[in-house]
Amino acid sequence: LAIWYAAAHRLFLARDPLGIKPLYLADDGKTLSFASQVKALLAGGRVGRTPDLAGLAGFYLMGSVPEPYTTFASIRALPAGTALTVEADGRRTATRHFNASQVYCDAASSDNAATLADRRAEVRDALLDSVRHHLIADVPVGIFLSAGVDSGALAGLMRDATPAGIHAVTIAFEEFAGQARDEAPLAAAIADCYALKHRIRVVREAEFRQDLPA
């Protein structure tokens, strides 16, 4: 989020605790720009396009760009769980309000006597609470259903969170039909188990090749 205090000419920026939503910054010495996408900063025209070798190396080694780096040297990500205050004269104050790594470290070193059943119940309650909040929207919310444990568990939590009909969609590939890597049959079984309104969308090679240029 970003809050501009007009009377004090102060900007307050903050990112969510786990860094689920991105927040990028660029400073050319005169103007501080921020956006939720790198391409938005580039579109502003005041940001350099020199590649960031650290960001590129991270992408090729790990499959993603390690924060706070990006693929551009002039753009940085505000770390997860961090708030940044920028004064009119350019002074900045960063405050870390949540550190996920520290939470894990503290939990590992604590003498928590909770039983496995207690922990399972706590995790389920937390997941169900999160799913309930994500179901609040101005438009219908559905699930992209694969044959995996993750989306299957989410489908079950969605079913527990709301009695309304839940829409699910699965992408299948014509060339995979009848093979173990075809996710459609297992996805259909999950959808049937939770009484989801399920649609399987089959993508064919000809369609893929036709749409690829676009």
C-alpha positions as a Markdown table, in Angstrom:
| # | Residue | x | y | z |
|---|---|---|---|---|
| 1 | Leu | 0.0 | 0.0 | 0.0 |
| 2 | Ala | 1.0 | 3.6 | -0.4 |
| 3 | Ile | -0.3 | 6.6 | 1.7 |
| 4 | Trp | 0.6 | 10.2 | 0.8 |
| 5 | Tyr | 0.4 | 12.6 | 3.7 |
| 6 | Ala | -0.2 | 15.9 | 1.8 |
| 7 | Ala | 0.3 | 18.3 | 4.7 |
| 8 | Ala | 3.6 | 16.8 | 5.7 |
| 9 | His | 4.8 | 15.9 | 2.2 |
| 10 | Arg | 5.5 | 12.4 | 3.4 |
| 11 | Leu | 5.1 | 9.1 | 1.6 |
| 12 | Phe | 4.4 | 5.9 | 3.4 |
| 13 | Leu | 4.9 | 2.6 | 1.6 |
| 14 | Ala | 4.4 | -0.9 | 3.0 |
| 15 | Arg | 4.4 | -4.5 | 1.8 |
| 16 | Asp | 2.4 | -7.4 | 3.3 |
| 17 | Pro | 4.1 | -9.7 | 5.8 |
| 18 | Leu | 4.8 | -12.6 | 3.4 |
| 19 | Gly | 5.5 | -10.5 | 0.3 |
| 20 | Ile | 2.6 | -12.0 | -1.7 |
| 21 | Lys | 2.0 | -8.7 | -3.3 |
| 22 | Pro | 5.0 | -7.1 | -5.1 |
| 23 | Leu | 6.1 | -3.5 | -4.6 |
| 24 | Tyr | 8.9 | -2.1 | -6.7 |
| 25 | Leu | 10.9 | 1.1 | -6.3 |
| 26 | Ala | 13.1 | 3.2 | -8.6 |
| 27 | Asp | 15.0 | 6.4 | -7.7 |
| 28 | Asp | 16.8 | 8.5 | -10.3 |
| 29 | Gly | 18.0 | 11.0 | -7.7 |
| 30 | Lys | 15.1 | 13.4 | -8.3 |
| 31 | Thr | 12.0 | 11.3 | -8.4 |
| 32 | Leu | 11.1 | 8.2 | -6.4 |
| 33 | Ser | 8.7 | 6.0 | -8.4 |
| 34 | Phe | 6.9 | 2.9 | -7.1 |
| 35 | Ala | 4.6 | 0.4 | -8.7 |
| 36 | Ser | 3.3 | -3.2 | -8.3 |
| 37 | Gln | 5.0 | -4.2 | -11.6 |
| 38 | Val | 8.4 | -3.6 | -13.0 |
| 39 | Lys | 6.9 | -2.8 | -16.5 |
| 40 | Ala | 4.9 | 0.0 | -15.0 |
| 41 | Leu | 8.1 | 1.7 | -13.8 |
| 42 | Leu | 9.7 | 1.2 | -17.2 |
| 43 | Ala | 6.7 | 2.7 | -18.9 |
| 44 | Gly | 7.2 | 5.9 | -16.9 |
| 45 | Gly | 10.3 | 6.6 | -18.9 |
| 46 | Arg | 12.5 | 7.8 | -16.1 |
| 47 | Val | 14.0 | 4.5 | -15.2 |
| 48 | Gly | 17.2 | 3.1 | -16.6 |
| 49 | Arg | 17.1 | -0.3 | -18.4 |
| 50 | Thr | 20.6 | -1.5 | -17.6 |
| 51 | Pro | 20.4 | -5.2 | -16.7 |
| 52 | Asp | 21.1 | -6.3 | -13.2 |
| 53 | Leu | 23.6 | -9.2 | -13.4 |
| 54 | Ala | 22.8 | -10.4 | -9.9 |
| 55 | Gly | 19.1 | -10.6 | -10.6 |
| 56 | Leu | 19.7 | -12.4 | -13.9 |
| 57 | Ala | 22.1 | -14.9 | -12.3 |
| 58 | Gly | 19.5 | -15.6 | -9.6 |
| 59 | Phe | 16.9 | -16.2 | -12.2 |
| 60 | Tyr | 19.0 | -18.7 | -14.2 |
| 61 | Leu | 20.3 | -20.5 | -11.1 |
| 62 | Met | 17.1 | -20.6 | -9.0 |
| 63 | Gly | 14.3 | -20.0 | -11.5 |
| 64 | Ser | 13.3 | -16.7 | -9.9 |
| 65 | Val | 14.9 | -13.4 | -9.2 |
| 66 | Pro | 16.0 | -13.1 | -5.6 |
| 67 | Glu | 14.6 | -10.0 | -3.8 |
| 68 | Pro | 15.4 | -7.2 | -3.5 |
| 69 | Tyr | 17.0 | -7.6 | -6.9 |
| 70 | Thr | 15.1 | -7.4 | -10.2 |
| 71 | Thr | 16.4 | -7.8 | -13.7 |
| 72 | Phe | 17.1 | -4.1 | -13.9 |
| 73 | Ala | 19.8 | -2.4 | -11.9 |
| 74 | Ser | 17.7 | 0.8 | -11.2 |
| 75 | Ile | 14.7 | -1.1 | -9.8 |
| 76 | Arg | 14.5 | -2.8 | -6.4 |
| 77 | Ala | 11.8 | -4.6 | -4.5 |
| 78 | Leu | 10.7 | -3.5 | -1.1 |
| 79 | Pro | 11.3 | -6.5 | 1.1 |
| 80 | Ala | 8.4 | -8.5 | 2.5 |
| 81 | Gly | 7.1 | -7.3 | 5.8 |
| 82 | Thr | 8.7 | -3.9 | 5.4 |
| 83 | Ala | 7.4 | -0.3 | 5.7 |
| 84 | Leu | 9.2 | 2.6 | 4.1 |
| 85 | Thr | 8.7 | 6.3 | 5.1 |
| 86 | Val | 10.1 | 8.9 | 2.7 |
| 87 | Glu | 10.3 | 12.5 | 3.8 |
| 88 | Ala | 10.0 | 15.6 | 1.5 |
| 89 | Asp | 13.8 | 16.1 | 1.7 |
| 90 | Gly | 14.4 | 12.5 | 0.5 |
| 91 | Arg | 15.3 | 11.0 | 3.9 |
| 92 | Arg | 14.1 | 7.4 | 4.2 |
| 93 | Thr | 13.3 | 5.2 | 7.2 |
| 94 | Ala | 12.7 | 1.5 | 6.7 |
| 95 | Thr | 11.0 | -0.6 | 9.4 |
| 96 | Arg | 10.7 | -4.4 | 9.3 |
| 97 | His | 7.3 | -5.3 | 10.8 |
| 98 | Phe | 7.4 | -9.0 | 10.1 |
| 99 | Asn | 10.1 | -11.5 | 9.3 |
| 100 | Ala | 8.9 | -14.9 | 8.2 |
| 101 | Ser | 12.4 | -16.5 | 8.6 |
| 102 | Gln | 12.6 | -15.3 | 12.2 |
| 103 | Val | 9.2 | -16.8 | 12.9 |
| 104 | Tyr | 10.4 | -20.2 | 11.7 |
| 105 | Cys | 13.6 | -19.9 | 13.7 |
| 106 | Asp | 11.7 | -19.0 | 16.9 |
| 107 | Ala | 9.3 | -21.9 | 16.4 |
| 108 | Ala | 12.2 | -24.4 | 15.9 |
| 109 | Ser | 13.9 | -23.2 | 19.1 |
| 110 | Ser | 10.8 | -23.0 | 21.3 |
| 111 | Asp | 9.6 | -25.7 | 23.8 |
| 112 | Asn | 6.2 | -26.0 | 22.3 |
| 113 | Ala | 4.5 | -29.0 | 23.9 |
| 114 | Ala | 1.6 | -29.1 | 21.4 |
| 115 | Thr | 0.6 | -32.5 | 20.1 |
| 116 | Leu | 0.6 | -33.4 | 16.5 |
| 117 | Ala | -3.2 | -33.4 | 16.5 |
| 118 | Asp | -3.2 | -29.8 | 18.0 |
| 119 | Arg | -0.8 | -28.6 | 15.3 |
| 120 | Arg | -2.9 | -30.2 | 12.6 |
| 121 | Ala | -6.0 | -28.5 | 13.9 |
| 122 | Glu | -4.2 | -25.2 | 14.1 |
| 123 | Val | -2.9 | -25.4 | 10.6 |
| 124 | Arg | -6.3 | -26.4 | 9.2 |
| 125 | Asp | -8.0 | -23.5 | 11.0 |
| 126 | Ala | -5.4 | -21.0 | 9.6 |
| 127 | Leu | -5.8 | -22.4 | 6.1 |
| 128 | Leu | -9.6 | -22.3 | 6.3 |
| 129 | Asp | -9.5 | -18.7 | 7.6 |
| 130 | Ser | -7.3 | -17.7 | 4.7 |
| 131 | Val | -9.6 | -19.4 | 2.1 |
| 132 | Arg | -12.6 | -17.7 | 3.6 |
| 133 | His | -11.0 | -14.3 | 3.1 |
| 134 | His | -10.0 | -15.1 | -0.5 |
| 135 | Leu | -13.5 | -16.0 | -1.3 |
| 136 | Ile | -14.7 | -12.5 | -0.6 |
| 137 | Ala | -14.7 | -10.8 | -4.0 |
| 138 | Asp | -16.9 | -8.7 | -6.4 |
| 139 | Val | -16.9 | -11.5 | -9.0 |
| 140 | Pro | -17.3 | -15.3 | -8.7 |
| 141 | Val | -14.2 | -17.1 | -7.4 |
| 142 | Gly | -13.2 | -20.4 | -8.8 |
| 143 | Ile | -10.3 | -22.8 | -8.6 |
| 144 | Phe | -7.8 | -23.9 | -11.1 |
| 145 | Leu | -7.9 | -27.6 | -10.3 |
| 146 | Ser | -5.0 | -30.0 | -11.1 |
| 147 | Ala | -4.6 | -33.6 | -9.9 |
| 148 | Gly | -2.2 | -32.4 | -7.2 |
| 149 | Val | -2.5 | -32.3 | -3.4 |
| 150 | Asp | -2.3 | -28.5 | -3.2 |
| 151 | Ser | -5.3 | -27.7 | -5.4 |
| 152 | Gly | -7.3 | -30.7 | -4.1 |
| 153 | Ala | -6.8 | -29.5 | -0.5 |
| 154 | Leu | -7.8 | -26.0 | -1.5 |
| 155 | Ala | -10.9 | -27.3 | -3.2 |
| 156 | Gly | -11.9 | -29.1 | 0.0 |
| 157 | Leu | -11.3 | -26.0 | 2.1 |
| 158 | Met | -13.4 | -23.9 | -0.3 |
| 159 | Arg | -16.2 | -26.5 | 0.0 |
| 160 | Asp | -16.0 | -26.2 | 3.8 |
| 161 | Ala | -15.9 | -22.4 | 3.7 |
| 162 | Thr | -19.0 | -21.8 | 1.6 |
| 163 | Pro | -22.1 | -23.8 | 0.7 |
| 164 | Ala | -22.4 | -22.0 | -2.6 |
| 165 | Gly | -21.6 | -23.8 | -5.9 |
| 166 | Ile | -17.8 | -23.8 | -6.5 |
| 167 | His | -16.6 | -23.6 | -10.1 |
| 168 | Ala | -13.4 | -25.4 | -11.1 |
| 169 | Val | -11.5 | -25.6 | -14.3 |
| 170 | Thr | -8.9 | -28.1 | -15.4 |
| 171 | Ile | -6.6 | -27.8 | -18.4 |
| 172 | Ala | -6.0 | -31.1 | -20.3 |
| 173 | Phe | -3.9 | -31.8 | -23.4 |
| 174 | Glu | -5.2 | -33.9 | -26.2 |
| 175 | Glu | -1.7 | -35.6 | -26.6 |
| 176 | Phe | -1.8 | -36.7 | -22.9 |
| 177 | Ala | -5.1 | -38.6 | -23.1 |
| 178 | Gly | -4.8 | -42.1 | -21.6 |
| 179 | Gln | -1.4 | -41.4 | -20.1 |
| 180 | Ala | -0.3 | -41.1 | -16.5 |
| 181 | Arg | 0.5 | -37.4 | -17.0 |
| 182 | Asp | -3.1 | -36.6 | -18.0 |
| 183 | Glu | -4.4 | -34.7 | -14.9 |
| 184 | Ala | -8.1 | -34.6 | -16.1 |
| 185 | Pro | -9.3 | -38.0 | -14.7 |
| 186 | Leu | -7.9 | -37.4 | -11.1 |
| 187 | Ala | -9.1 | -33.7 | -11.2 |
| 188 | Ala | -12.6 | -35.0 | -12.2 |
| 189 | Ala | -12.5 | -37.4 | -9.2 |
| 190 | Ile | -11.6 | -34.5 | -6.8 |
| 191 | Ala | -14.4 | -32.4 | -8.3 |
| 192 | Asp | -16.9 | -35.2 | -7.9 |
| 193 | Cys | -15.8 | -35.7 | -4.3 |
| 194 | Tyr | -16.5 | -32.1 | -3.4 |
| 195 | Ala | -19.5 | -31.6 | -5.8 |
| 196 | Leu | -17.7 | -28.9 | -7.7 |
| 197 | Lys | -19.0 | -27.4 | -11.0 |
| 198 | His | -16.2 | -28.7 | -13.0 |
| 199 | Arg | -15.1 | -27.9 | -16.6 |
| 200 | Ile | -12.3 | -29.6 | -18.4 |
| 201 | Arg | -10.8 | -27.5 | -21.1 |
| 202 | Val | -8.9 | -29.6 | -23.7 |
| 203 | Val | -6.1 | -27.8 | -25.5 |
| 204 | Arg | -5.0 | -29.2 | -28.8 |
| 205 | Glu | -1.7 | -28.8 | -30.6 |
| 206 | Ala | -3.2 | -27.0 | -33.6 |
| 207 | Glu | -4.9 | -24.5 | -31.2 |
| 208 | Phe | -1.7 | -23.9 | -29.3 |
| 209 | Arg | 0.3 | -23.3 | -32.5 |
| 210 | Gln | -2.4 | -20.9 | -33.8 |
| 211 | Asp | -2.4 | -18.8 | -30.6 |
| 212 | Leu | 1.3 | -18.9 | -30.0 |
| 213 | Pro | 2.2 | -15.8 | -32.1 |
| 214 | Ala | -0.4 | -13.7 | -30.2 |
